[in-house]
Amino acid sequence: MELNAKLNREKEENKNINKKNNKESDAKNKILILGILILIVSGLFLSIGLNANNMDYALSQRIPKLLSIILTGVCISISTTIFQTITGNKILTPNVMGLDSLYVLIQTVIVFVLGSSSVFIVNKKYNFIICVGGMMLLSSLLYKMMFKKENSNILFLLLVGMIGGTLFSSLSSFMQMVIDPNEYLVLQNKLFASFNNVNVDILLISIILIILVIPFVCDDLKYLDVINLGRDQAINLGIDYDKLVRKLFVTVSIFISISTALVGPITFLGLLVVNLSRQMIATYKHKYLISMSVLLSVFILVTGQLLAERIFNFSTPVSVIINLIGGIYFMYLLLKESRI
């Protein structure tokens, strides 16, 4: 009897190990397939419509655009995956902290006070630096205020961020109502995410910032699997939870600030790609989830931009399409959670 019980336990353990290995192998295969699809779509994006007469000019416009798409996809997907793990909620995105609303407020204040012809609007480099600096300053003040207390509550941090976002949106709406209509037309171009006419200088600054940030947080990504178990379990397993969460929150803010200041707000992209990644690969390991989210985000953005240029003839920004689909998916997630 004891021998049979031992054999059954060994069979069950082997079965679980095989199941785990199959999941990881399946995840790797899907990541590889998606990577190949990205190469194909990127090749189409760069090559469609090229000829000997326009090749140099077209590539000089498309390559920076493709790089900005990749950078935006990396920033949004990584930050959303980290944020959802920290908060323990799969329907939240970093946008609830009010950074998108702050970006809109900064642009609105500049036009309202200085006018649309201001150097801080016309010069994209200055505009980028002001937006990133403003969003990082808000995040730093928010985290310093919340985390200086013992037993700081992440949910309270999110609540403060949501209230701040509502306040920023209200202030922006008020100023947009009273400014000159011609000024508002200029401002409106800043309020929708766009990959057209990417400034190479801004792109280089963004790439440098990301290269500096990634090593800062790369070693901590392996702890996300433990943080996913919850605060108490992570502390019991030897994780300095509060210090690590503060560091990851700062990283999330940097990523979101850069992506928003580079191309504008894309509210629902992170929610869409991270939750689809969780459904496509049934694994808790973040190295696969982050990889899948990054690739899926880049694939959606490149495909969406290709359709916006070649099918819709630039009539509809890709951000509008993504936010529409993402908003519908968000409602689906809310209804799904309410049934559980």
N, C-alpha and C positions, 0 to 999 in steps of 0.2 A: 504493500500500500504506500509506504513512504517513498519507495523507488518510483512508483507510477506518478505520485504527486510531484516529485522532483523533476521527472521527465516532462510532465505537463507544463511546469513552470519554465523550464528551459525552452520548450517549444514556443510558449507564449512570448518569452523575451526575444527569441530569434525572429518571431513573427513581427514584433514591434520594431525591431532593428531594421528588418527588411522593408517594412512599411515606411519608416523614416528615410531610409536610403532612397526608396522609390520617389518619395516626395521631393527630396533634394535634387535627384536626377531629373525629375519632371520640371522643376523650377529652372534648372540650368538649361535644359533644352528650350524652354519657352523664352528665356532671356536671350539665348543665341538666335532663335528665330526672329525675335523682335529686333535684335541688332542688325540682322541681315535686311529686314524690311526697312529699317531706318536708312541704311546705306543705299537701297534702291530708290526710296522716296527722295533722299537728299540728292542723288544723282539726277533724278528727273527735275528736281527744283533748280539745280544749277544748269542743266543742259537744254531744257525745252526752249525753243525759239532762238538758239544760238546759231550764228553763221559767221563767216570770216570777217564781215564788216562790223559786227557789233560785239564780238567776243570779248575784247578787252574791257570795254565799258560795262557790258552786262555782268561779267564776273566781278568787276570791281564793286558793283552794287549788290550782287547776290551773296558773295562770300561773307561780307560783314553782317548781312541780314541773317544768314544761316548760323553764324557764330553767336549772334545775339539770341536767336531762338534756342540754341543749345544751352547757352548760359542761363537764360530765363528758366528753361525746363529743369536744369540741375538745381538752381536755387529754390524754386517753388516746391519741387518734389521732395528734396531732402528736408527742407524746413517743415513742411507739412507732416512728413513721416515722424520726425523728431517731436513735433508739437503734439500730435495725437498720442504718441507713446507716453510723453510726460503727463499729459492731462488725463490719460486713460479714457479718452472719448474719441470715437471714430467719425463723428460728424462735425468736429470742430476744425477750424483752420486758423493759422496765425493772424488772419484778417480780423478776427474778433478783438484783437488788441488795439484796433483803431488805426493801424499804420496806413492802410489805404485811404481812410478818411482824412488823416493828417496830410497825406500827399496832395489830395484834392484841395485841402484848406491852404496849404503853402502856395500852390499855384494860383488859387483864387486871390489870396492876399497880395501877392506880387502884382497881379493885373489890377486889382482894385486900388492899390496904393500908388504904384509906379506906372501903370499903364502897360498895354500890350507891346509897346515899342521899347520897353526897358531892356537893358543889357542882360538882366537876369532871366528874361524870357527868350530873347533872341539868341543869346549865346548858350548853347546846349550844355557846354562844360560847366559854366557857372550855375546853371539851373540844376544840373545833376548833383553838384557838390552841395548846394543849399538843401535839396530834397533829402539826400542821404544823411547829411549832417543833422537836419531837423528831426528826422525819424529816429536816428540813433540817439540823439539827445533826449527825446521823449522816452524811448525805451530804457535808457540808463536811469533817468529819474524815476520811472515807474518801478523798475526792479530794485533800485536802491531803497525806495520808500517801502516796498513790500517785504523784501528779504532781510532788511536790517532787524526785523523783529524775530523773536524766537517762535518756532512753530508756525511759520508763515504758511498761509493757505493759498494754494494755486488757484482754487475756484474764486477766491476773493480778488486775486490778481486779474483773472479773466473778467470778473464783474466790473472792476475799475476800468479795464480796457474797453469793454463794451459801452460803458457810460461815456467815456472819453470820445469814442468813435461817434456816438450819437451827437455829442456836443459839437464835434468838429464838422459833422455833416450839416447840422442846423446852421452854424455860422457860415459855412460855405454857401448854403442855399440862400441865406439872407443877402450876402454880398453879391451873388450871381443875379439876384432879382433886381438890384439897384444899379448895376454897372451898365455902361453903354452897350447896346446890342452888338455893335461892331467889335467891341472889346471881348464880348462873350463868345463870339465866333472864333476868335483866336484862342481863347481859354479852352473852348470845347475840344479843340484838337489835342490838348494836353491831357484831357480827362479820360480818353479812351486809349487802351493799349494798342500800339502800332509798331510794326517791325519795318515800316517803310522809312527810307532816308535815315538809316542808322548812322550816327556820328562815330567815326572810327576812333577819335580821341576818347570819347566816353566809353566805348567798348574796351579799349585798352586799359583804362582806369578800372573798369569793372573786373576784367580778367585778372589784373594784378591784385585787387582786393580779395577776390575769391582764392587765388593761389596762396595768399598770406593767411586766410582764414582756415582753409581746409586742413593743413597740418596741425593747427591749433586744436581742432576738434576730432581729427581722424581717429586718434587712439581711444577716444571716449565712445565712439559709435558701437564698439563691441559690448559696452555695458547696457545698451538699450534693451537687449534681451532680458536682462535682470530687472531693469526699471519697469519693464512691462508687467512684471509680477506684482507690482505695488510697492509703496513706500516701505512698509514694515518688513516685507520679505527682502527687499533690496538692502536695507540696513542690516538685517540678520546675516546676509551673505557677504557683508564686509564692504558695501558700497558707501562712500561719503555722499549720501543722497542729496542733501541741500546744496553742497558745493557744486556737485555735478549738474544738478538741475539749473542752478544759476548760470553756469557756463554754457549749457545747451540753449537756454533761453536767449542769451546774448547772441549766440551763433544764429539762431532762428531770426532774430531781429536784423542782423547784418544781411543775411540772405534775402529776406523779404524787402528790406530797404533798397538793396542793390537792384533787384529785379523790377521793383515798382518804379524806381527812379530812372531805370534804363529804358523801359518800354511802356510804363503805365500799369494801372491795376488790372489784374486778371483774377477776379474774386474766387471763382469756383474751380479753377484748374487743379489746384492741389487736392481739394476734396474729391474730385473726379478720378484723378490718376491713382491716388493712394488707395482708395476703396476698391477700384477695379483691380489693382495689383493684389490686394488681399484676397480677392475672389479668384484671380487667375492662378495664384500659387498659394496653396494651403500650407504655409509654413510660418512659424513664429520668428524665424531668424531674420534679423534686420538687414544683414548683408545681401540677402536675396530680395527682400521687400524694397530696400532703397534702390538697388540696381534695377529692379523691374519698374519702379515708379519713375526713375530718371529716364529710362528708355521709352516708357509709355508716354511720358510728358513730351519728350522731344518728338516722338512719332506723331502725336496729335497736333502739336504746333506746326511742324513742317508740313504735314498733310493739309491742315487747315489753311496755312498761308498759301500753299500751292493752289488749293481750290479757290481761295479768295482772289488770287491774282488771275488764274486761268479760266475759271468758271464764272465767278461773280464780277470780274473786271474791276476789282477794287471798290465795288459799290458797298460792300459790307465788311467792316473790320473783323479779323479772325477772333478778336476778344469777345465780340458780340455773340458770335456763334457758340464759342466755348462757354460763355456765361449762361446762355440760353439752355444748352444741353446740361451744363453743370447744375443750374438752378432746378431743372426738372428732376435730375438725379438726386439732388438734395431733398426735395419734397418726397421722393420715393423712399429715401433712407429714413426720414422722419416718420412716415407712415409705417414703414417696416418695424422701426423700433417701438412704435406705439402699440403694435400687436403683440409684442413679446411680453 
